[in-house]
Each structure stands twice: as C-alpha cells, then as structure tokens.
Amino acid sequence: MAFAIPYEITAINVLLTFWTDKIPIAAVVVICLVIYAGLNGLAVRYFGTAEFYLAIFKIFLMVGLIFYTFVTMVGGNPEHDAYGFRYWNKPGSFVEYLAPGNTGRFLGVLSCMIQGSFTMVGPEYISMTAGEAENPRKLMHRAFSSFVWRLLFFFIGGALCVGIVIPYDDKLLTSYLTGSKSGTGAASPYVISMVEFGIKGLPSLVNALIMTSVLSCGNNVVFSSIRTLHGLAVDGKAPGFLAKVNRHGIPYYAVIASLAFCLLAFLQLSKSSSTVLDWLVGICTASYLINYFGTVVTYLHFYAALRKQGIDRKTLPYQGVLQPYLAWYALFGTLIMTLIIGYTVFINGEWDITSFVTSYLMVGFFPVAFLFWKIIKRTRYVRPGDADLQLGNVKDEIDLYEALYEPPRRGKISGWFNSFFE
C-alpha cells in the first residue's frame, strides 16, 4: 500500500503535463506530501469528508465519460460520424504483443489482465475504515454489497468505452506513449478522442477530474497503509512506538512512516515518469495479488471455523454467494496471476534484472517474512476450523456497542442527503 503512494504522485505529475511540463517534479511531490499529511494527520472525519467529495467527483467523471462515449459513437460529435464499434473491426479489438499471430494476441490479453490486477484493488480498503466507522455492521454491509455493482458498471464499463472511442493504433496515442510527443498527461483515450474531434475546454475538464480521482486514490492508500502499520504494531508485529496515537486517535508515528514513501516519487528526477511508473506498478501489483491471496486463505479458514463451530452464515451481517467455491477459484486464479506477473522477462529474449526484481520482489519477500516470523517468534499456525471467532472478548464489546449505538441527530436537509448513503 505504501509503495502505491509514490505511484499516485507520479501519475499526478504525468497528468499535469497535459497543460505544461515546466512544473518542477520536486514541487509536485512536496505539494502532494503536504496534502496527504494534512488529510491524514488530522482527525479521521476530515479524511472521510475529503474522500466523500473526491468520490463524488469520480462518479461524475465516470458517468460523464460513459455518456460521452455513447453520444459520440452514435453520431453526436462535431463530425457527425456514427463510428459505433468500428475500431473493433478496423484495426481490430486485439493487438499482437511480443509475438506474431494468436500467441501475440494472447500475450496482449495476458498483459491487460496483469494491468487489471493492479487497478481492481479496492475491497480490502473498505474494511480499513470499519474500526473508525459509525455502526460498522450496517455501513460495511452496504459498502461491500454495492462494490460488486460499482465494479461492473465503472470498471468494466470504462474498459469497454476505452476500446470504443479510439483504436489501439491511434497516431496521437502512439506518439504520447513512445515519448515522441510531449505532454503525456494527454494520453487518456477520452482526452485524445476529444482533442481529435476538436472539442474545446472539455479535455481540460476531464483531465482535471482525472487528477482529483488520482489524488483520491493516493489519499486512500495513505490512509490504508497508516492503519495497516498501526494494526501490525498493536498486534506486536511491528515496533511498538508505531501504535501510539494522539488525543484525536491518529497514529502519528505510523503517519510519518507511511508518508516517507512519498519521497520515492523523487526517482522521477533521474528517470522518466513512465519508467518510475513501471517500477511501482510491478511492485504494487505483486503486493496486491499477494494481499488478495492472503485474504482468500483467511476467508477459507474462517469458513471452516464457522462450519466446525456450528455458526450459521445467515447470522452474519454479510454473506458472500457461492462460497466456498468462489473462494477456491479466487485462490488459484490469484496464485497463477502472481506467478506470471513478470512473464515478459522470460520470453522477450533479453534478461532484464530491473523488471524481474520489481515484478517478483514482493513474491520473494512474503514467504521469507512468513518463515522468519514463525521461526523467530515460534507462533502456531491456526489450522482451518480452530480460529477463535469470538476474538477473546472483542466480539462482546462490538455487540455492546451495537446495542447502545444511537444514530446522530441531523437536520432535515442533511438527513435527507445522508439517506442516500446509509
């Protein structure tokens, strides 16, 4: 999560080049550092408020871009060209990558799956807020239930639209990606489509909204890395001083440790932004996949404990469907994606130690860290079915909180507005 922070900062710098490439990289890094420090170094309600409004911008952006795609593809553009799904046939919907023919097309799909693994992160971030949320059993249920639909509509719908608005061999897109044309922030397919149609003003607005989305993602991973580090410290798996909090409940040492990763964005000073992004994407994608793998393993142990201890899943606030079959599917799928994440190193005919390290650094680190902890601390592996689902007396404390919880009083306007999200 912490490695994703400099990635988002680097992405913001890339987006800024849409307007100008004269802004110093160091200034962008420092400004982002100050913003993230301000939002995460204050009480959690300020973080929540910022994320709420930034999330609204994301929704407006995605709905607007999907609407833009539909309108332009049926002829509602300056050229009155109803291009529809033309680019799916010419030049085609699949591009060859690293090899000719069907093998190359398969490798192209595989690369998209790896990139998709990086962008599909999200569900575990929702759980990070549970400990600081009001009435979490109700709100977390709604958040997780809606995630699947948001995933289908925004992620898959957005991917569909990207393949509609421009062809993969678009000259402007190619010139941006190869570096022959400056201003790589304009490499968004939507922005390119608007520029080529000669639409004024809208490309700048879309680029600005994309920046708010990236800023929100950075804010999210800062929050999550802080809470993860603090949680590790509370459990005795990280230095104890990281568990200290101020009177507002902010783990300030964990905040400082997580924000320190912002400094990795200064790597852009010696390398191009695209190179730094590639490094960070490799590290982050492997981390995300391992995180999902660990989450699925934990869930399967949890599921086994429910069955062994005679607890009906219907008594839980949220129940996943088709379990445990989907969990086993996710387990093997995630494992396979983790192992093939750096496949290009082995087939492009030229060994690239940097690509190999960034792709498999976390894959090697995880088992080493696991064995180190088991050997040094001599901890016992909790076998499937043996987990303490009461978490000592924690569950009783949560039950008491839920029983005594009283919703905050709100005015008519704020109450009506909040009813959409509760």
Sequence and secondary structure as in RCSB ss.txt:
>XXXX:A:sequence
MAFAIPYEITAINVLLTFWTDKIPIAAVVVICLVIYAGLNGLAVRYFGTAEFYLAIFKIFLMVGLIFYTFVTMVG
GNPEHDAYGFRYWNKPGSFVEYLAPGNTGRFLGVLSCMIQGSFTMVGPEYISMTAGEAENPRKLMHRAFSSFVWR
LLFFFIGGALCVGIVIPYDDKLLTSYLTGSKSGTGAASPYVISMVEFGIKGLPSLVNALIMTSVLSCGNNVVFSS
IRTLHGLAVDGKAPGFLAKVNRHGIPYYAVIASLAFCLLAFLQLSKSSSTVLDWLVGICTASYLINYFGTVVTYL
HFYAALRKQGIDRKTLPYQGVLQPYLAWYALFGTLIMTLIIGYTVFINGEWDITSFVTSYLMVGFFPVAFLFWKI
IKRTRYVRPGDADLQLGNVKDEIDLYEALYEPPRRGKISGWFNSFFE
>XXXX:A:secstr
 TTHHHHHHHHHHHHHTTT S S HHHHHHHHHHHHHHHHSS HHHHHHHHHHHHHHHHHHHHHHHHHHHHHHTT
 STT    TTHHIIIIIS    SSSHHHHHHHHHHHHHHHHHHHT  HHHHHHTGGGSSSHHHHHHHHHHHHHHH
IIIIIIHHHHHHHHHS TT HHHHHHHHTSSS GGGG HHHHHHHHTT  SHHHHHHHHHHHHHHHHHHHHHHHH
HHHHHHHHHTTSS GGGG   TTS  HHHHHHHHGGGGGGGGGGTS HHHHHHHHHHHHHHHHHHHHHHHHHHHH
HHHHHHHHTT  GGGSS   SSTTHHHHHHHHHHHHHHHHTTTHHHHSSS  HHHHHHHHHHHHHHHHHHHHHHH
HH      TT   TTTTTHHHHHHHHHHH       HHHHHHHTTT 
